[in-house]
Amino acid sequence: MPRPRNERQALEQELAELPEQIAAYQRELAATPVENRARREMREWQIRRDSERGDCRGAGALDGRYARL
């Protein structure tokens, strides 16, 4: 896939990929044994982090932040 032409397109592409990334983390979390606490905590943190990124980077946030580009 060609690289995005500017920062706005890169952020839009990243936003579009977040649901797939979160689903992959959730599958890994489900497959991780309960005894492996460190790995489970890492996956839970990644899910929270990406969920928050998706919430704050809606189209409105991009329009306001990168309108000058």
Contacts in CASP RR format, 6 or more apart in sequence:
PFRMAT RR
TARGET T0000
AUTHOR 0000-0000-0000
METHOD contacts of the structure
MODEL  1
MPRPRNERQALEQELAELPEQIAAYQRELAATPVENRARREMREWQIRRD
SERGDCRGAGALDGRYARL
3 10 0 8 1.000
4 10 0 8 1.000
4 12 0 8 1.000
4 13 0 8 1.000
6 69 0 8 1.000
7 66 0 8 1.000
7 69 0 8 1.000
8 62 0 8 1.000
8 66 0 8 1.000
8 69 0 8 1.000
11 57 0 8 1.000
11 62 0 8 1.000
11 66 0 8 1.000
12 62 0 8 1.000
14 57 0 8 1.000
15 53 0 8 1.000
15 54 0 8 1.000
15 57 0 8 1.000
15 58 0 8 1.000
15 62 0 8 1.000
18 50 0 8 1.000
18 53 0 8 1.000
18 54 0 8 1.000
21 50 0 8 1.000
22 47 0 8 1.000
22 50 0 8 1.000
22 51 0 8 1.000
25 43 0 8 1.000
25 46 0 8 1.000
25 47 0 8 1.000
25 50 0 8 1.000
26 43 0 8 1.000
26 47 0 8 1.000
28 43 0 8 1.000
29 40 0 8 1.000
29 43 0 8 1.000
29 44 0 8 1.000
29 47 0 8 1.000
32 39 0 8 1.000
32 40 0 8 1.000
32 43 0 8 1.000
34 40 0 8 1.000
END
